[in-house]
Amino acid sequence: MPSAREYFNIAESFYNQGEYLRAEEIYSKAIELDPSNAFLYKCKGDCYKLIGFDLKDMGKFEEAIECFGMAINEFSISLKIDKNAFDAYSSRGTCYLTLREIELALNDFNSMININKNDSNGYYLRAILFYEIEEYTNALADINMAIKLEPNNIGQYNKRIDIFEALGQTKNAINDCNNALMLENNNSVLYFKRAQLYRKMNNIPQAIMDYSQAIIYTPNYFDAYVRRGDIYKKIGKNVEAINDYTMAIQIDPTSPIVYVTRGISYFNIGEMDKALLDYSKAIEIDPNGSIVAYLNRSNVYRFKKEIDLAINDLKKAMEIAPDFINSYFNLGSLYCENKDYQNAITYLSKVLEIDPESELKNTVIQMINECKQYV
């Protein structure tokens, strides 16, 4: 019969291969032989924790919650045996935070810091907690301490970038991107983050360069293609935008919004049939959520003088989002354009009924008054 140490080694092998269920079974066998070993309970708990995260990612939330509860139980046993088990506090606190048990998570992260004030992980995890509950000043203080203790940790710079951005300190966030890239100059996530920050500062050339760098290091970087395409579309480079959206679609053909944005670029260069195909594909993927696709497809039908189809799309958009005023405005203006003034007044009036202080208010009032002259 294998010893507890031998079972542990076997379990570690399964754990390192991502076979967490099998690892949990073997850790349990080790615990049977060595029931006072705090570390074994911690390892078993980590299996449940990682299974929980996998289930959460798959949208199986009830099963995930159950796994996190089982993990917490194992970590608590570990801590009952060894009240200074630093890693058990770390793992249990992470589970509590995932379950939004903020005070319990905070207690565990505080315990980590009390046990070892020179380990960055306690400060890092507490910074994450403060960030998630939007206490950004506290988060910044903790992440600063974590970086002071471990200045070459990319993950900690990543979190401070997020915190600086939340505090509106865009330049500091960019500086941290620069510092982190000096440590790891092929990190595509950092280039993407810096591109987003440059975009926020309206530094379009630098943003494009950084999205491009992100793509160089991660050729299938979906978001980088989409964001770079968005910039190209915004500055009128629709052909380049179409190329980027096409690459994004090849990576993930199930995202309706990318078909919509590519459709807009096709529309902008007069490729109406291609635009129509893209809007229709977006609607096919998400028939009850693609309001923008219906609105834009109605514009194509309107351009092609297929008025009944344009009207149908606008009414479908209203069914999906009854309070979205653009649908009513577009339909009202379409009726006005086609000299159906009574229907134009009806739908334009609906805009003011839904949002009396809409930015469209003055335009709508003027259009209604013009239509009334013909009724």
Secondary structure as GFF3:
##gff-version 3
##sequence-region A 1 375
A	DSSP	alpha_helix	4	16	.	.	.	ID=ss1
A	DSSP	alpha_helix	20	33	.	.	.	ID=ss2
A	DSSP	alpha_helix	38	57	.	.	.	ID=ss3
A	DSSP	alpha_helix	61	81	.	.	.	ID=ss4
A	DSSP	alpha_helix	86	98	.	.	.	ID=ss5
A	DSSP	alpha_helix	102	115	.	.	.	ID=ss6
A	DSSP	alpha_helix	120	132	.	.	.	ID=ss7
A	DSSP	alpha_helix	136	149	.	.	.	ID=ss8
A	DSSP	alpha_helix	154	166	.	.	.	ID=ss9
A	DSSP	alpha_helix	170	183	.	.	.	ID=ss10
A	DSSP	alpha_helix	188	200	.	.	.	ID=ss11
A	DSSP	alpha_helix	204	217	.	.	.	ID=ss12
A	DSSP	alpha_helix	222	234	.	.	.	ID=ss13
A	DSSP	alpha_helix	238	251	.	.	.	ID=ss14
A	DSSP	alpha_helix	256	268	.	.	.	ID=ss15
A	DSSP	alpha_helix	272	285	.	.	.	ID=ss16
A	DSSP	alpha_helix	291	303	.	.	.	ID=ss17
A	DSSP	alpha_helix	307	320	.	.	.	ID=ss18
A	DSSP	alpha_helix	325	337	.	.	.	ID=ss19
A	DSSP	alpha_helix	341	354	.	.	.	ID=ss20
A	DSSP	alpha_helix	361	372	.	.	.	ID=ss21
###
